[in-house]
Amino acid sequence: MYRFCLYGWQVRTGDIRMIAEFEKAGITITSGQSEMLQKLADYMVDYNKHTNLTRITEPAEIIEKHYIDSILPLTMVNVPRGTKCIDVGAGAGFPSLPMKIYRPDLEFTLLDSGNKRIAYLESACDLLGINCETVHARGEELGRDAKYREKYGAATARAVAQLNVLCEYCLPFVKVGGVFLALKGEKDETDNAGNSIKTLGGEIEDIKRYELPGGDKRCLIIIRKTTATPQQYPRVSAKIAKKPL
């Protein structure tokens, strides 16, 4: 049975093209996961017409630069089943929504300071029938809240800020023994982040360098939380920006 998507794709249930593109990256997805990802893409592109979510709206780019880019890290690091995760600066839901579709056992909190983005994330989760907590707040404020501070086995962030700044927003959420997964481009940014990582209770466990199927270079910085984050962090955003650790 064929159907037409908003893009004008003609696909069968379980979109063969989507599955094939993932296979090029060494990732196996089910037909059900492909259907969910297709539904999310259709919805995002339509929503993007009135609310700016992403500049990536072409089908092939969505698959590679949003979906594969988001899911590949889960093939490179062991995230135990049922891990409680937080996506800091979730934006349009990357990497969290594709990760949740790929690994439905993971429990996600989607954090963003933009009310319009949170509204989109809530509606996208409802559409897909997935259960994620959404929180409209600033990361540096929520990181001081006892309900969220050091309560997560994993934190993720993609294209939010430089690594030395990003660590102060993300590591306070990670419990000791947990991991912060920073999804970065070709440059790993660790040269200027050593003091920030150490001060906030982390250490670099590994740096994975790889390419997307189209050739774009990426690196995944895996930071393990080894000690509790000192109580004075995170600081207010103005101080974080003015004087990164």
C-alpha positions in Angstrom: 0.0 0.0 0.0 1.4 3.4 -1.0 0.8 6.8 0.5 2.1 10.3 -0.2 3.9 12.3 2.4 4.1 16.1 2.6 7.4 16.0 0.8 5.9 14.2 -2.1 7.6 10.9 -1.3 5.8 7.8 -2.5 6.6 5.1 0.0 5.3 1.9 1.4 4.5 1.2 5.0 7.9 0.8 6.7 9.5 3.2 4.2 12.2 1.2 2.4 14.3 4.2 1.6 14.5 5.3 5.3 15.6 1.8 6.3 18.1 1.6 3.5 19.7 4.9 4.5 20.1 3.8 8.1 21.7 0.6 6.9 24.4 2.6 5.1 25.3 4.0 8.6 25.3 0.6 10.1 22.0 1.1 12.0 19.1 -1.3 11.8 15.6 0.1 12.4 12.3 -1.7 12.2 9.5 -0.8 9.9 7.6 0.5 12.8 10.4 2.8 13.8 10.7 4.0 10.2 7.0 4.8 10.2 7.4 6.9 13.3 10.4 8.8 12.0 8.5 9.5 8.7 5.5 10.8 10.7 7.8 13.0 12.8 9.5 14.4 9.6 6.1 15.2 8.0 4.9 16.9 11.1 8.1 18.9 11.7 8.2 20.2 8.1 4.6 21.3 8.3 5.0 22.9 11.8 8.2 24.6 10.5 6.1 26.6 8.1 4.8 28.8 11.0 7.3 28.2 13.7 11.1 28.2 13.1 12.4 24.9 14.2 15.1 23.9 11.7 16.7 24.9 8.4 16.9 21.2 7.4 13.7 20.3 5.7 14.8 18.2 2.7 14.0 14.5 3.0 17.5 13.1 2.5 19.0 15.8 4.9 16.4 15.0 7.6 17.3 11.3 7.5 21.1 11.9 7.6 21.6 15.2 9.5 18.8 14.9 12.0 18.0 11.2 12.4 21.2 9.3 11.7 23.2 12.0 13.4 21.0 11.7 16.5 21.0 7.9 16.8 24.6 7.0 15.9 25.9 7.9 19.4 23.7 5.2 20.9 25.7 2.7 18.8 29.0 4.0 20.2 28.4 4.0 23.9 26.7 1.7 26.3 23.6 3.4 27.7 21.9 0.8 30.0 18.2 -0.1 29.5 15.9 2.2 31.3 18.4 5.0 31.8 16.9 8.3 32.7 18.1 10.9 30.2 17.8 14.7 29.8 18.2 16.5 26.5 19.5 20.0 27.3 18.4 22.6 24.8 16.2 20.1 23.1 15.1 22.5 20.3 13.3 20.6 17.6 13.9 17.3 19.4 17.3 16.3 18.3 18.9 14.1 19.4 16.2 13.1 21.9 13.2 12.2 19.8 15.0 9.9 17.3 16.9 8.4 20.3 13.6 7.7 22.0 12.1 6.1 18.9 15.2 3.9 18.5 15.5 3.1 22.2 12.0 3.3 23.7 13.3 1.9 27.0 15.1 5.2 27.7 13.3 7.8 29.8 13.7 11.3 28.4 13.2 14.8 29.8 13.2 17.4 27.1 14.5 20.7 28.4 14.3 24.0 26.5 14.0 27.7 27.4 11.7 28.5 24.4 8.0 28.1 25.0 7.2 27.6 21.3 9.7 24.8 21.0 8.3 23.1 24.1 4.8 23.4 22.6 6.1 21.7 19.5 7.8 18.9 21.4 4.7 18.2 23.4 2.6 18.0 20.3 5.1 15.8 18.5 5.3 13.4 21.4 1.5 13.2 21.5 1.4 12.6 17.7 3.9 9.7 18.0 2.4 8.3 21.2 5.7 8.5 23.1 6.1 9.5 26.7 8.6 12.2 27.4 8.7 14.8 30.1 8.9 18.4 28.7 10.2 21.2 30.8 10.1 24.9 29.9 13.0 26.4 31.9 16.6 27.7 31.6 19.2 25.0 32.1 21.2 27.0 34.6 18.2 27.4 36.8 16.9 23.9 36.5 20.4 22.6 37.3 20.0 23.9 40.8 16.6 22.4 41.3 16.9 19.3 43.7 14.2 17.5 41.6 16.5 17.5 38.6 20.1 18.1 39.8 22.2 14.9 39.5 19.2 12.7 38.8 20.1 11.5 35.3 22.2 8.6 34.1 22.8 10.5 30.8 22.6 14.0 29.4 22.7 14.9 25.8 23.2 18.1 23.9 23.7 18.9 20.2 24.7 22.2 18.7 23.9 24.3 21.8 27.2 26.0 22.8 31.0 25.6 23.0 31.9 22.6 25.1 33.4 24.5 28.0 30.1 26.4 28.3 28.0 23.4 27.6 29.5 21.4 30.4 28.3 23.9 33.0 24.7 23.5 31.7 24.7 19.7 31.4 27.0 18.1 34.0 25.0 19.3 37.0 22.1 17.1 35.8 24.2 14.0 35.6 24.5 11.7 38.6 27.9 10.3 39.7 28.6 7.4 37.4 26.5 8.8 34.6 27.6 10.2 31.3 27.3 13.4 29.3 27.2 12.9 25.5 28.1 16.0 23.6 27.4 15.7 19.9 29.8 17.9 18.1 30.9 18.7 14.5 34.4 18.0 13.2 36.2 19.9 16.0 35.9 18.3 19.4 36.5 21.5 21.4 38.2 19.7 24.2 41.3 21.9 24.2 39.5 24.7 26.0 37.2 22.5 28.1 39.6 20.6 30.4 39.2 22.9 33.4 35.4 23.1 33.0 35.0 19.3 32.8 37.3 18.7 35.9 35.7 21.5 37.9 32.2 20.2 37.3 33.0 16.7 38.3 33.6 15.0 35.0 36.4 13.4 33.0 36.7 12.6 29.3 36.1 8.9 28.8 36.4 8.8 25.1 36.1 10.8 21.9 34.6 9.0 18.9 35.3 10.5 15.5 33.2 9.4 12.6 31.5 10.5 9.4 27.8 10.6 8.4 27.0 8.6 5.2 27.3 11.9 3.1 30.8 12.6 4.4 30.1 15.2 7.1 32.5 14.8 10.0 31.3 14.4 13.5 32.7 13.7 17.0 31.0 12.4 20.1 32.6 13.5 23.3 31.8 11.1 26.1 32.3 12.7 29.6 31.8 10.5 32.6 30.7 12.0 35.9 33.1 11.0 38.6 32.4 13.4 41.4 29.5 15.6 42.5 29.3 19.0 40.9 30.1 21.7 43.5 27.1 23.6 44.8 28.1 26.9 43.3 27.5 25.6 39.8 25.8 26.2 37.5 26.2 29.9 37.7 23.8 32.4 36.2 24.0 32.6 32.4 25.6 36.0 32.2 28.6 34.7 34.3 28.8 31.5 32.3 29.0 33.5 29.0 31.3 36.2 30.3 33.8 33.9 32.1 33.6 30.2 31.0 35.4 27.8 33.3 
